[in-house]
Amino acid sequence: MTRSELIAELVAANPHLQGRDVELIVSTVFDEISGALARGERVELRGFGAFTVKKRDARTGRNPRTGESVSVEEKVVPFFKAGKELRERINLGGQSRARRPARPSAARLTLLPD
Amino acid sequence: MSTITRATLAERIYAEVGLSRNESASLLETVLERIAAELEAGKSVKISGFGTFSVRQKGRRVGRNPKTGIEVAILPRSVLVFRPSQVLKARVNGQTGDMSELGDDD
């Protein structure tokens, strides 16, 4: 699903709203999250997850094509950690898709050394 | 350092769009729920200018309980990965996020 598909679905589900209002809602949400991260703030949405920034130290990298050394400056990167509820939903969704057994078979367990 | 929550985001929607506070909060919840449902179905969600949420399958592996040292089987599972867009990466580093400086968004 893309941003525009998300907007189209929200428009269909909320006929009393104007399309441009729905677009504004979606852009406000992501713009506010981006802005908070740019200020170094944390965004915590219980059940969904938390957006934070992580600091990466300066390092000496290499141009993979030429092998030349280049210095990479210290930077911060955006990071998202899924909340417990979302993590569980995604994992259960994956198991039912693949029709995995709830537990490994006894035969597989015996392969493990003590 | 302050933390942004649902209340902050709902308040922004209220201020920007002019819906009631109740409806602003409910629409925020709908946005998050649509994203969660898509990911639950194993599909990825790509928000241009922000980033991509996708589901990755992890294989079975043997882990170890760090306290007891006993080996345990870790079952195959699905995990969520968020890949920030170039625009967001630039923005958190205080750059404009102008695409021309950065190359492709993915």
Backbone of each chain as ProteinMPNN parsed JSONL, in Angstrom:
{"seq_chain_A": "MTRSELIAELVAANPHLQGRDVELIVSTVFDEISGALARGERVELRGFGAFTVKKRDARTGRNPRTGESVSVEEKVVPFFKAGKELRERINLGGQSRARRPARPSAARLTLLPD", "coords_chain_A": {"N_chain_A": [[0.842, -1.185, 0.0], [0.519, 2.212, -0.808], [1.149, 5.716, -0.01], [-0.792, 7.203, -1.44], [-2.726, 5.263, -1.954], [-3.519, 4.68, 0.626], [-4.699, 7.124, 1.322], [-6.799, 7.136, -0.56], [-8.334, 4.964, 0.366], [-9.103, 5.888, 2.878], [-10.649, 8.063, 2.154], [-12.747, 6.75, 0.843], [-13.846, 5.395, 3.006], [-14.736, 7.427, 4.574], [-17.04, 9.222, 3.711], [-18.089, 11.694, 4.352], [-16.037, 13.446, 4.504], [-13.853, 15.789, 2.857], [-11.731, 15.108, 0.045], [-9.309, 16.569, 0.041], [-9.048, 17.213, 2.697], [-8.6, 14.746, 3.887], [-6.159, 14.116, 2.731], [-4.664, 16.113, 3.929], [-4.817, 15.323, 6.589], [-3.35, 12.898, 6.576], [-0.841, 13.845, 5.682], [-0.255, 15.608, 7.751], [0.047, 13.895, 9.959], [2.386, 12.354, 9.267], [4.189, 14.388, 8.828], [4.357, 15.636, 11.281], [5.456, 13.606, 12.835], [7.949, 13.35, 11.525], [8.97, 15.928, 12.006], [9.206, 15.93, 14.8], [11.185, 13.973, 15.12], [13.271, 15.271, 13.841], [13.741, 17.262, 15.67], [14.876, 15.778, 17.568], [13.188, 14.444, 19.199], [11.077, 11.899, 20.705], [8.649, 9.678, 19.388], [5.881, 8.148, 20.527], [3.641, 5.646, 20.04], [1.414, 3.886, 21.515], [0.954, 0.387, 21.323], [1.258, 0.47, 18.604], [3.887, 1.437, 17.887], [7.223, 2.857, 18.335], [8.901, 5.775, 17.301], [12.212, 6.805, 17.014], [15.391, 8.562, 17.178], [18.659, 7.493, 16.338], [22.065, 7.824, 17.22], [24.848, 7.785, 15.101], [28.236, 7.072, 15.126], [31.064, 8.903, 13.751], [32.891, 7.511, 11.013], [35.395, 5.722, 9.122], [34.759, 5.124, 5.889], [34.469, 3.167, 2.849], [34.61, 3.748, -0.621], [32.8, 1.58, -2.44], [33.155, 1.04, -5.109], [35.572, 2.148, -6.038], [37.311, 1.632, -3.987], [38.465, 3.583, -2.519], [39.274, 5.404, 0.483], [36.896, 7.09, 2.476], [35.85, 9.681, 4.677], [33.196, 9.308, 6.874], [30.875, 11.357, 8.268], [29.695, 11.927, 11.656], [26.339, 11.053, 12.34], [22.7, 11.148, 12.621], [20.175, 8.645, 12.634], [16.84, 7.778, 11.631], [14.707, 5.635, 13.535], [12.561, 2.842, 13.967], [10.627, 1.056, 16.248], [8.579, -1.655, 16.509], [5.528, -1.839, 18.344], [4.362, -3.953, 21.071], [1.807, -5.106, 20.609], [1.431, -4.764, 17.807], [3.634, -6.161, 16.863], [2.999, -8.757, 17.653], [0.637, -9.172, 16.204], [1.613, -9.11, 13.565], [3.336, -11.257, 13.557], [1.612, -13.422, 14.074], [-0.021, -13.237, 11.845], [1.811, -13.939, 9.867], [2.328, -16.594, 10.552], [-0.101, -17.908, 10.089], [-0.35, -17.591, 7.388], [1.732, -19.152, 6.356], [0.934, -21.529, 7.267], [2.116, -22.758, 9.548], [3.07, -25.186, 12.042], [2.094, -24.947, 15.507], [4.02, -25.693, 17.294], [7.4, -26.98, 17.052], [8.092, -30.141, 15.487], [8.564, -33.254, 17.271], [10.615, -34.748, 16.199], [12.272, -32.826, 15.052], [13.182, -31.466, 17.265], [14.852, -33.298, 18.514], [17.13, -33.117, 17.096], [18.623, -31.166, 18.227], [21.523, -30.589, 20.112], [22.296, -31.319, 23.561]], "CA_chain_A": [[0.0, 0.0, 0.0], [1.278, 3.463, -0.862], [0.484, 6.866, 0.615], [-2.007, 7.601, -2.165], [-3.735, 4.217, -1.737], [-4.019, 4.889, 1.985], [-5.61, 8.274, 1.252], [-8.0, 6.73, -1.298], [-9.152, 4.112, 1.234], [-9.693, 6.714, 3.93], [-11.698, 8.859, 1.506], [-13.878, 5.857, 0.607], [-14.448, 5.012, 4.28], [-15.241, 8.632, 5.258], [-17.64, 10.022, 2.629], [-18.446, 13.043, 4.797], [-14.854, 14.312, 4.464], [-13.342, 16.151, 1.532], [-10.47, 14.456, -0.284], [-8.126, 17.346, 0.431], [-8.918, 17.142, 4.156], [-7.986, 13.459, 4.195], [-4.742, 14.277, 2.373], [-4.05, 16.964, 4.961], [-4.703, 14.505, 7.806], [-2.231, 11.958, 6.398], [0.446, 14.549, 5.65], [-0.009, 16.163, 9.088], [0.556, 12.82, 10.823], [3.78, 11.998, 8.981], [5.02, 15.577, 8.957], [4.558, 15.87, 12.712], [6.422, 12.588, 13.291], [9.252, 13.753, 10.97], [9.421, 17.136, 12.699], [9.62, 15.54, 16.147], [12.476, 13.282, 14.994], [14.267, 16.286, 13.484], [14.064, 17.971, 16.917], [15.478, 14.802, 18.473], [12.177, 13.936, 20.126], [10.621, 10.532, 20.534], [7.216, 9.575, 19.108], [5.473, 6.853, 21.049], [2.245, 5.344, 19.773], [1.194, 2.619, 22.211], [0.309, -0.672, 20.547], [1.732, 0.548, 17.224], [5.345, 1.413, 17.96], [7.879, 4.104, 18.717], [9.921, 6.327, 16.4], [13.276, 7.501, 17.732], [16.588, 8.702, 16.347], [19.852, 6.9, 16.937], [23.287, 8.483, 16.785], [25.881, 6.915, 14.522], [29.533, 7.739, 15.209], [31.821, 9.109, 12.525], [33.715, 6.331, 10.711], [36.034, 5.762, 7.814], [34.125, 4.168, 4.984], [35.159, 3.0, 1.571], [33.803, 3.731, -1.837], [32.895, 0.176, -2.845], [33.529, 0.91, -6.51], [36.979, 2.485, -6.263], [38.139, 1.197, -2.867], [39.011, 4.77, -1.856], [38.766, 5.71, 1.822], [36.207, 8.367, 2.651], [35.412, 9.784, 6.059], [31.751, 9.491, 7.005], [30.674, 12.136, 9.488], [28.695, 11.523, 12.64], [24.985, 11.406, 11.885], [21.614, 10.466, 13.314], [19.274, 7.94, 11.722], [15.527, 7.49, 12.195], [14.548, 4.232, 13.898], [11.205, 2.492, 14.403], [10.497, -0.238, 16.919], [7.165, -2.008, 16.568], [4.981, -2.085, 19.678], [4.098, -5.362, 21.368], [0.578, -5.555, 19.956], [1.657, -4.855, 16.364], [4.601, -7.24, 16.652], [2.28, -10.028, 17.773], [-0.289, -9.297, 15.055], [2.382, -9.407, 12.359], [3.873, -12.604, 13.679], [0.514, -14.375, 13.912], [-0.398, -13.169, 10.43], [2.813, -14.694, 9.123], [2.221, -18.03, 10.81], [-1.269, -18.51, 9.454], [-0.074, -17.624, 5.936], [2.604, -20.265, 6.004], [0.363, -22.726, 7.907], [3.142, -23.41, 10.365], [2.562, -25.771, 13.274], [2.329, -24.086, 16.664], [5.281, -26.095, 17.906], [8.185, -27.814, 16.156], [7.831, -31.558, 15.72], [9.502, -33.904, 18.181], [11.756, -35.197, 15.4], [13.201, -31.701, 14.861], [13.778, -31.119, 18.54], [15.906, -34.243, 18.872], [18.348, -32.739, 16.371], [19.399, -30.218, 19.008], [22.367, -31.167, 21.157], [21.955, -30.857, 24.916]], "C_chain_A": [[0.884, 1.245, 0.0], [0.487, 4.56, -0.151], [-0.829, 7.205, -0.103], [-3.105, 6.546, -2.043], [-4.362, 4.339, -0.349], [-5.037, 6.026, 2.001], [-6.919, 7.883, 0.568], [-8.917, 5.866, -0.429], [-9.831, 4.912, 2.331], [-10.818, 7.577, 3.376], [-12.947, 8.001, 1.312], [-14.613, 5.528, 1.913], [-15.071, 6.204, 5.015], [-15.869, 9.603, 4.252], [-18.0, 11.446, 3.041], [-17.25, 14.001, 4.76], [-14.447, 14.614, 3.029], [-11.997, 15.459, 1.304], [-9.27, 15.244, 0.202], [-7.945, 17.378, 1.942], [-8.236, 15.839, 4.568], [-6.494, 13.509, 3.863], [-3.996, 15.068, 3.437], [-3.853, 16.195, 6.266], [-3.469, 13.604, 7.701], [-0.899, 12.709, 6.391], [0.768, 15.173, 7.003], [0.602, 15.115, 10.009], [2.044, 12.57, 10.548], [4.719, 13.195, 9.095], [5.335, 15.861, 10.421], [5.563, 14.863, 13.285], [7.829, 12.972, 12.81], [9.83, 14.934, 11.73], [9.923, 16.818, 14.099], [10.994, 14.875, 16.088], [13.588, 14.278, 14.672], [14.671, 17.108, 14.711], [14.679, 17.028, 17.942], [14.494, 14.233, 19.471], [11.735, 12.535, 19.749], [9.12, 10.549, 20.265], [6.757, 8.193, 19.533], [3.988, 6.642, 20.859], [1.97, 3.951, 20.321], [0.455, 1.604, 21.35], [0.789, -0.684, 19.107], [3.256, 0.488, 17.209], [5.909, 2.77, 18.325], [8.921, 4.492, 17.676], [10.934, 7.074, 17.252], [14.397, 7.801, 16.739], [17.759, 8.073, 17.095], [21.08, 7.571, 16.361], [24.254, 7.439, 16.222], [27.196, 7.686, 14.553], [30.158, 7.943, 13.831], [32.674, 7.864, 12.28], [34.4, 6.545, 9.383], [35.411, 4.687, 6.947], [34.953, 4.019, 3.73], [34.16, 3.105, 0.436], [33.906, 2.319, -2.403], [33.349, 0.015, -4.294], [35.03, 1.128, -6.713], [37.889, 2.004, -5.144], [38.758, 2.354, -2.102], [38.433, 4.963, -0.453], [38.033, 7.051, 1.812], [35.776, 8.466, 4.107], [33.914, 10.056, 6.06], [31.523, 10.203, 8.33], [29.638, 11.522, 10.412], [27.307, 11.924, 12.142], [23.948, 10.742, 12.769], [20.715, 9.801, 12.277], [17.93, 7.683, 12.416], [15.414, 5.991, 12.473], [13.121, 3.986, 14.361], [11.222, 1.136, 15.077], [9.017, -0.536, 17.064], [6.738, -2.261, 18.006], [4.588, -3.546, 19.831], [2.882, -5.877, 20.58], [0.779, -5.735, 18.446], [2.6, -6.007, 16.034], [3.897, -8.602, 16.698], [1.326, -10.241, 16.606], [0.453, -9.722, 13.805], [2.89, -10.834, 12.391], [2.781, -13.651, 13.493], [0.032, -14.409, 12.47], [0.522, -14.025, 9.594], [2.672, -16.183, 9.323], [1.025, -18.64, 10.112], [-1.07, -18.566, 7.936], [0.706, -18.859, 5.554], [2.077, -21.587, 6.552], [1.403, -23.494, 8.71], [2.507, -24.068, 11.576], [2.891, -24.855, 14.446], [3.647, -24.419, 17.342], [6.075, -26.941, 16.926], [7.913, -29.287, 16.469], [8.902, -32.141, 16.632], [10.768, -34.317, 17.433], [12.779, -34.071, 15.244], [13.906, -31.35, 16.162], [14.935, -32.037, 18.903], [17.212, -33.93, 18.137], [19.228, -31.807, 17.201], [20.269, -30.937, 20.036], [21.967, -30.625, 22.522], [22.73, -29.61, 25.312]], "O_chain_A": [[1.877, 1.313, 0.725], [-0.661, 4.372, 0.251], [-1.847, 7.462, 0.539], [-4.288, 6.887, -2.029], [-5.562, 4.133, -0.17], [-6.1, 5.913, 2.612], [-8.004, 8.235, 1.031], [-10.138, 6.016, -0.479], [-10.984, 4.656, 2.677], [-11.825, 7.799, 4.05], [-14.063, 8.449, 1.576], [-15.837, 5.398, 1.93], [-15.837, 6.023, 5.961], [-15.313, 10.665, 3.972], [-18.194, 12.31, 2.187], [-17.407, 15.206, 4.956], [-14.662, 13.816, 2.117], [-11.226, 15.251, 2.24], [-8.313, 14.666, 0.717], [-6.828, 17.55, 2.429], [-7.404, 15.822, 5.475], [-5.666, 13.006, 4.622], [-2.864, 14.748, 3.799], [-2.856, 16.383, 6.963], [-2.648, 13.552, 8.617], [0.065, 12.269, 7.019], [1.939, 15.263, 7.373], [1.547, 15.396, 10.747], [2.862, 12.571, 11.468], [5.896, 13.041, 9.419], [6.444, 16.276, 10.758], [6.408, 15.214, 14.109], [8.786, 12.929, 13.583], [11.015, 14.955, 12.061], [10.936, 17.361, 14.541], [11.866, 15.172, 16.904], [14.708, 14.148, 15.166], [15.799, 17.595, 14.791], [14.972, 17.439, 19.066], [14.884, 13.619, 20.464], [11.98, 12.053, 18.643], [8.396, 11.352, 20.854], [7.188, 7.186, 18.971], [3.168, 7.358, 21.435], [2.262, 2.952, 19.664], [-0.553, 1.929, 20.723], [0.741, -1.723, 18.447], [3.845, -0.401, 16.595], [5.166, 3.715, 18.592], [9.715, 3.664, 17.228], [10.565, 7.878, 18.109], [14.356, 7.349, 15.595], [17.83, 8.118, 18.323], [21.14, 7.857, 15.165], [24.445, 6.365, 16.793], [27.271, 8.814, 14.067], [29.824, 7.246, 12.873], [33.131, 7.231, 13.232], [34.036, 7.435, 8.614], [35.521, 3.495, 7.232], [35.994, 4.655, 3.567], [33.031, 2.622, 0.519], [34.991, 1.899, -2.806], [33.871, -1.037, -4.666], [35.678, 0.395, -7.459], [39.107, 1.966, -5.315], [39.495, 2.137, -1.14], [37.249, 4.716, -0.224], [38.498, 8.021, 1.214], [35.384, 7.468, 4.712], [33.429, 10.926, 5.337], [31.926, 9.714, 9.385], [28.816, 10.704, 9.999], [27.13, 13.008, 11.588], [24.277, 9.871, 13.575], [20.519, 10.326, 11.181], [17.878, 7.409, 13.615], [15.962, 5.175, 11.732], [12.536, 4.813, 15.061], [11.77, 0.175, 14.537], [8.28, 0.241, 17.672], [7.493, -2.831, 18.794], [4.494, -4.283, 18.85], [2.931, -6.943, 19.968], [0.349, -6.737, 17.874], [2.399, -6.734, 15.061], [4.17, -9.481, 15.882], [1.216, -11.348, 16.079], [-0.011, -10.59, 13.066], [2.875, -11.534, 11.379], [3.001, -14.661, 12.824], [-0.286, -15.471, 11.936], [0.071, -14.755, 8.712], [2.867, -16.961, 8.388], [1.106, -19.755, 9.597], [-1.565, -19.48, 7.277], [0.4, -19.529, 4.568], [2.681, -22.639, 6.341], [1.551, -24.708, 8.573], [1.507, -23.57, 12.092], [3.847, -24.081, 14.39], [4.312, -23.543, 17.894], [5.484, -27.566, 16.045], [7.546, -29.63, 17.593], [10.0, -31.597, 16.753], [11.868, -34.242, 17.981], [13.987, -34.305, 15.294], [15.081, -30.981, 16.164], [15.897, -31.6, 19.534], [18.274, -34.423, 18.515], [20.42, -31.664, 16.93], [19.781, -31.81, 20.754], [21.352, -29.562, 22.606], [22.556, -29.101, 26.419]]}, "seq_chain_B": "MSTITRATLAERIYAEVGLSRNESASLLETVLERIAAELEAGKSVKISGFGTFSVRQKGRRVGRNPKTGIEVAILPRSVLVFRPSQVLKARVNGQTGDMSELGDDD", "coords_chain_B": {"N_chain_B": [[13.776, 15.882, 27.293], [10.98, 15.885, 25.219], [8.133, 13.759, 24.644], [6.295, 12.698, 21.878], [2.905, 11.881, 21.496], [-0.118, 9.969, 20.737], [-2.057, 11.86, 21.491], [-0.784, 14.324, 20.97], [-0.514, 14.195, 18.169], [-3.191, 13.984, 17.377], [-4.111, 16.452, 18.234], [-2.702, 18.122, 16.493], [-3.923, 17.43, 14.075], [-6.485, 18.338, 14.623], [-5.953, 21.103, 14.804], [-4.953, 21.66, 12.226], [-6.824, 20.692, 10.311], [-9.355, 21.209, 11.212], [-11.367, 19.535, 12.132], [-13.511, 18.031, 14.631], [-12.196, 17.475, 17.983], [-12.636, 14.885, 18.834], [-13.193, 13.525, 16.397], [-10.791, 13.952, 15.096], [-9.009, 12.437, 16.635], [-10.093, 9.932, 16.218], [-9.737, 9.597, 13.465], [-6.949, 9.561, 13.279], [-6.472, 7.174, 14.57], [-7.667, 5.457, 12.729], [-5.922, 5.739, 10.55], [-3.541, 4.606, 11.601], [-4.488, 2.039, 12.132], [-5.168, 1.073, 9.576], [-2.624, 0.88, 8.416], [-1.467, -1.01, 10.147], [-3.127, -3.238, 9.659], [-2.558, -3.823, 7.007], [0.128, -4.554, 7.169], [-0.153, -6.754, 8.816], [-1.315, -8.489, 7.063], [0.854, -9.163, 5.679], [1.775, -7.431, 3.784], [3.594, -4.598, 2.379], [3.969, -1.147, 3.401], [4.199, 1.884, 1.896], [5.191, 5.058, 2.418], [5.556, 7.905, 0.81], [8.289, 10.167, 1.042], [8.554, 9.689, 3.689], [8.923, 6.921, 4.621], [9.314, 3.297, 4.369], [7.386, 0.632, 5.545], [7.926, -2.73, 6.114], [7.41, -6.322, 6.038], [9.379, -8.871, 7.225], [10.487, -12.208, 6.789], [11.766, -14.357, 9.184], [14.025, -17.012, 9.54], [14.093, -20.315, 11.096], [16.136, -20.682, 13.958], [18.854, -21.564, 16.159], [18.877, -20.48, 19.375], [20.118, -19.118, 22.466], [19.526, -19.208, 25.896], [20.477, -16.485, 27.617], [20.911, -16.377, 30.34], [20.943, -18.972, 31.433], [22.344, -20.434, 29.603], [21.29, -22.469, 28.174], [20.429, -24.109, 25.17], [17.907, -23.118, 22.9], [15.278, -23.648, 20.532], [14.557, -21.185, 18.152], [11.68, -20.242, 16.698], [10.5, -19.985, 13.262], [9.616, -16.676, 12.268], [7.761, -13.608, 11.719], [8.863, -10.349, 11.204], [8.718, -6.781, 11.698], [10.066, -4.29, 9.62], [11.375, -1.042, 9.365], [12.167, 1.224, 6.908], [13.659, 4.195, 6.577], [12.938, 7.016, 4.432], [15.053, 8.787, 2.061], [14.52, 11.476, 2.281], [13.517, 11.78, 4.897], [15.728, 10.89, 6.337], [17.571, 12.885, 5.704], [16.284, 15.054, 6.8], [16.285, 14.583, 9.614], [18.911, 15.005, 10.053], [19.202, 17.663, 9.884], [19.233, 18.683, 7.334], [17.833, 19.982, 4.25], [16.345, 18.135, 2.872], [15.999, 18.183, 0.251], [15.525, 16.634, -2.79], [17.338, 16.736, -4.912], [19.894, 16.839, -3.919], [20.39, 14.365, -3.099], [19.841, 12.06, -4.576], [18.057, 9.058, -5.528], [14.921, 8.257, -3.918], [14.515, 5.683, -3.025]], "CA_chain_B": [[13.278, 15.619, 25.935], [9.565, 15.558, 25.282], [7.686, 12.634, 23.833], [5.072, 12.921, 21.114], [1.995, 10.737, 21.617], [-1.362, 10.084, 19.962], [-2.735, 13.107, 21.846], [-0.123, 15.411, 20.242], [-0.832, 14.085, 16.739], [-4.618, 14.295, 17.215], [-4.215, 17.894, 18.416], [-2.212, 18.719, 15.244], [-4.975, 17.239, 13.069], [-7.543, 19.261, 15.036], [-5.538, 22.459, 14.458], [-4.717, 21.82, 10.781], [-7.939, 20.324, 9.444], [-10.592, 21.815, 11.687], [-12.383, 18.569, 12.548], [-13.627, 18.044, 16.095], [-11.1, 16.73, 18.634], [-13.011, 13.474, 18.8], [-13.024, 12.954, 15.072], [-9.356, 13.978, 14.794], [-8.413, 11.28, 17.307], [-10.595, 8.713, 15.593], [-9.096, 9.437, 12.149], [-5.564, 9.154, 13.519], [-6.539, 5.739, 14.874], [-7.959, 4.762, 11.472], [-4.683, 5.726, 9.757], [-2.629, 3.612, 12.18], [-5.085, 0.708, 11.999], [-5.049, 0.639, 8.169], [-1.225, 0.484, 8.222], [-1.262, -2.256, 10.896], [-3.84, -4.335, 8.998], [-1.815, -4.136, 5.785], [1.336, -5.276, 7.596], [-0.602, -8.04, 9.343], [-1.558, -9.321, 5.884], [2.159, -9.462, 5.08], [2.09, -6.469, 2.714], [4.369, -3.462, 2.862], [3.31, 0.157, 3.333], [5.205, 2.839, 1.465], [4.733, 6.436, 2.568], [6.588, 8.691, 0.141], [8.806, 11.264, 1.838], [8.664, 9.278, 5.083], [9.64, 5.653, 4.668], [8.585, 2.082, 4.021], [7.261, -0.415, 6.553], [7.717, -4.01, 5.459], [7.444, -7.501, 6.897], [10.446, -9.775, 6.805], [10.394, -13.54, 7.387], [13.012, -14.822, 9.787], [14.04, -18.475, 9.576], [14.298, -20.979, 12.38], [17.53, -20.731, 14.349], [19.068, -22.011, 17.526], [19.326, -19.406, 20.25], [20.597, -19.575, 23.771], [19.081, -18.392, 27.017], [21.737, -15.87, 28.084], [21.086, -16.56, 31.775], [21.246, -20.362, 31.777], [23.204, -21.04, 28.588], [20.613, -23.606, 27.534], [20.027, -23.832, 23.797], [16.484, -23.27, 22.599], [14.969, -23.396, 19.126], [13.755, -19.995, 17.89], [10.838, -20.634, 15.567], [10.381, -18.996, 12.181], [8.667, -15.63, 12.64], [7.719, -12.436, 10.848], [9.166, -9.131, 11.938], [8.503, -5.534, 10.974], [11.249, -3.472, 9.384], [11.076, 0.295, 8.838], [13.278, 1.8, 6.171], [13.349, 5.614, 6.381], [13.246, 7.553, 3.11], [16.181, 9.726, 2.019], [14.02, 12.779, 2.735], [13.456, 11.754, 6.363], [17.107, 10.792, 6.839], [18.182, 14.212, 5.575], [15.607, 15.983, 7.717], [16.739, 14.407, 11.0], [20.281, 15.511, 10.136], [19.168, 19.104, 9.729], [19.322, 19.117, 5.936], [16.523, 20.378, 3.751], [15.602, 17.015, 2.323], [15.856, 18.429, -1.191], [15.883, 15.389, -3.466], [18.416, 16.89, -5.881], [21.184, 16.632, -3.257], [20.45, 13.069, -2.467], [19.603, 10.897, -5.43], [16.74, 8.434, -5.465], [14.299, 8.094, -2.613], [14.689, 4.35, -2.481]], "C_chain_B": [[11.808, 15.225, 26.004], [9.232, 14.402, 24.361], [6.372, 12.985, 23.172], [4.195, 11.666, 21.241], [0.812, 10.914, 20.664], [-2.04, 11.427, 20.223], [-2.141, 14.287, 21.077], [-0.537, 15.394, 18.765], [-2.299, 14.445, 16.486], [-4.842, 15.802, 17.327], [-3.758, 18.635, 17.155], [-3.277, 18.609, 14.14], [-6.127, 18.212, 13.346], [-7.204, 20.68, 14.59], [-5.442, 22.67, 12.948], [-5.994, 21.668, 9.952], [-9.258, 20.922, 9.903], [-11.718, 20.828, 11.918], [-12.507, 18.679, 14.066], [-12.464, 17.256, 16.683], [-11.374, 15.239, 18.588], [-12.745, 12.837, 17.452], [-11.551, 12.94, 14.653], [-8.679, 12.747, 15.384], [-8.839, 9.993, 16.622], [-9.972, 8.495, 14.211], [-7.637, 9.031, 12.276], [-5.523, 7.645, 13.767], [-6.803, 4.934, 13.599], [-6.709, 4.661, 10.601], [-3.748, 4.632, 10.278], [-3.164, 2.196, 11.986], [-4.987, 0.182, 10.561], [-3.63, 0.15, 7.882], [-0.979, -0.865, 8.903], [-1.906, -3.441, 10.181], [-3.1, -4.785, 7.735], [-0.574, -4.962, 6.122], [0.98, -6.659, 8.124], [-0.854, -9.017, 8.194], [-0.259, -9.619, 5.135], [2.556, -8.497, 3.973], [2.897, -5.295, 3.263], [3.601, -2.154, 2.637], [4.378, 1.198, 3.04], [4.651, 4.259, 1.522], [5.823, 7.331, 1.979], [6.999, 9.876, 1.017], [8.974, 10.907, 3.299], [9.446, 7.975, 5.213], [8.739, 4.486, 4.328], [8.577, 1.118, 5.207], [7.111, -1.727, 5.796], [7.884, -5.15, 6.45], [8.501, -8.446, 6.361], [10.286, -11.114, 7.529], [11.755, -13.934, 7.936], [12.95, -16.34, 9.888], [14.228, -19.016, 10.98], [15.791, -20.951, 12.706], [17.647, -21.183, 15.797], [19.606, -20.845, 18.339], [19.754, -19.996, 21.57], [20.03, -18.656, 24.842], [20.331, -17.798, 27.663], [21.987, -16.113, 29.57], [21.549, -17.984, 32.099], [22.198, -21.025, 30.788], [22.565, -22.213, 27.872], [20.164, -23.22, 26.121], [18.537, -24.038, 23.614], [16.273, -22.989, 21.12], [14.151, -22.123, 19.029], [12.993, -20.271, 16.601], [10.858, -19.574, 14.469], [9.359, -17.937, 12.578], [8.737, -14.505, 11.627], [8.012, -11.209, 11.684], [8.976, -7.913, 11.045], [9.825, -4.786, 10.808], [10.795, -2.12, 8.846], [12.322, 0.827, 8.167], [12.953, 3.268, 5.902], [13.717, 6.074, 4.968], [14.446, 8.5, 3.207], [15.771, 11.096, 2.563], [14.008, 12.843, 4.26], [14.854, 11.687, 6.966], [17.792, 12.158, 6.798], [17.592, 15.163, 6.613], [16.082, 15.813, 9.158], [18.184, 14.861, 11.176], [20.357, 17.006, 9.851], [19.371, 19.598, 8.313], [17.91, 19.378, 5.425], [15.684, 19.191, 3.309], [15.3, 17.238, 0.861], [16.392, 17.221, -1.957], [17.104, 15.523, -4.367], [19.79, 16.644, -5.247], [21.428, 15.163, -2.973], [20.32, 11.867, -3.383], [18.234, 10.31, -5.126], [16.236, 8.22, -4.047], [14.369, 6.661, -2.107], [15.969, 3.75, -2.999]], "O_chain_B": [[11.437, 14.33, 26.763], [9.964, 14.109, 23.416], [5.453, 13.499, 23.811], [4.678, 10.541, 21.111], [0.749, 11.872, 19.893], [-2.541, 12.063, 19.295], [-2.874, 15.147, 20.588], [-0.865, 16.43, 18.187], [-2.617, 15.123, 15.51], [-5.664, 16.367, 16.604], [-4.346, 19.65, 16.783], [-3.504, 19.55, 13.379], [-6.672, 18.825, 12.429], [-8.062, 21.385, 14.058], [-5.806, 23.733, 12.445], [-6.22, 22.423, 9.006], [-10.17, 21.122, 9.101], [-12.89, 21.207, 11.907], [-11.698, 19.346, 14.711], [-11.821, 16.469, 15.989], [-10.478, 14.433, 18.339], [-12.155, 11.761, 17.361], [-11.111, 12.034, 13.945], [-7.875, 12.093, 14.72], [-8.038, 9.071, 16.464], [-9.706, 7.359, 13.82], [-7.14, 8.244, 11.471], [-4.66, 6.938, 13.248], [-6.233, 3.86, 13.411], [-6.46, 3.625, 9.985], [-3.227, 3.83, 9.502], [-2.403, 1.268, 11.711], [-4.753, -1.008, 10.348], [-3.439, -0.857, 7.199], [-0.363, -1.757, 8.319], [-1.316, -4.519, 10.099], [-3.029, -5.977, 7.436], [-0.265, -5.943, 5.445], [1.717, -7.621, 7.909], [-0.635, -10.22, 8.333], [-0.277, -10.255, 4.081], [3.56, -8.713, 3.293], [2.884, -5.032, 4.465], [2.706, -2.077, 1.796], [5.323, 1.382, 3.806], [3.749, 4.613, 0.762], [6.886, 7.497, 2.577], [6.156, 10.508, 1.653], [9.479, 11.715, 4.078], [10.504, 7.936, 5.84], [7.555, 4.658, 4.037], [9.618, 0.826, 5.795], [6.253, -1.832, 4.919], [8.42, -4.976, 7.544], [8.508, -8.777, 5.175], [9.99, -11.154, 8.724], [12.767, -13.854, 7.24], [11.923, -16.892, 10.281], [14.488, -18.27, 11.924], [16.621, -21.173, 11.824], [16.674, -21.184, 16.552], [20.661, -20.292, 18.029], [19.753, -21.211, 21.764], [20.063, -17.435, 24.688], [21.157, -18.536, 28.2], [23.131, -16.065, 30.022], [22.434, -18.181, 32.931], [22.792, -22.059, 31.094], [23.208, -22.879, 27.06], [19.596, -22.149, 25.906], [17.969, -25.011, 24.111], [16.997, -22.192, 20.522], [13.155, -21.976, 19.738], [13.588, -20.503, 15.548], [11.19, -18.415, 14.715], [8.332, -18.27, 13.169], [9.639, -14.45, 10.792], [7.455, -11.054, 12.771], [9.058, -7.993, 9.819], [10.604, -4.67, 11.755], [9.93, -2.056, 7.972], [13.395, 0.879, 8.767], [12.074, 3.568, 5.093], [14.682, 5.588, 4.379], [14.807, 8.955, 4.293], [16.557, 11.784, 3.215], [14.436, 13.837, 4.848], [15.138, 12.337, 7.972], [18.498, 12.54, 7.731], [18.301, 15.965, 7.221], [16.266, 16.808, 9.86], [18.638, 15.078, 12.299], [21.435, 17.549, 9.607], [19.646, 20.778, 8.094], [16.924, 19.041, 6.08], [14.455, 19.235, 3.366], [14.444, 16.564, 0.289], [17.55, 16.833, -1.802], [17.832, 14.552, -4.574], [20.739, 16.283, -5.942], [22.545, 14.765, -2.644], [20.665, 10.754, -2.986], [17.37, 10.969, -4.546], [17.011, 8.028, -3.111], [14.293, 6.428, -0.901], [16.303, 2.616, -2.654]]}, "name": "protein", "num_of_chains": 2, "seq": "MTRSELIAELVAANPHLQGRDVELIVSTVFDEISGALARGERVELRGFGAFTVKKRDARTGRNPRTGESVSVEEKVVPFFKAGKELRERINLGGQSRARRPARPSAARLTLLPDMSTITRATLAERIYAEVGLSRNESASLLETVLERIAAELEAGKSVKISGFGTFSVRQKGRRVGRNPKTGIEVAILPRSVLVFRPSQVLKARVNGQTGDMSELGDDD"}
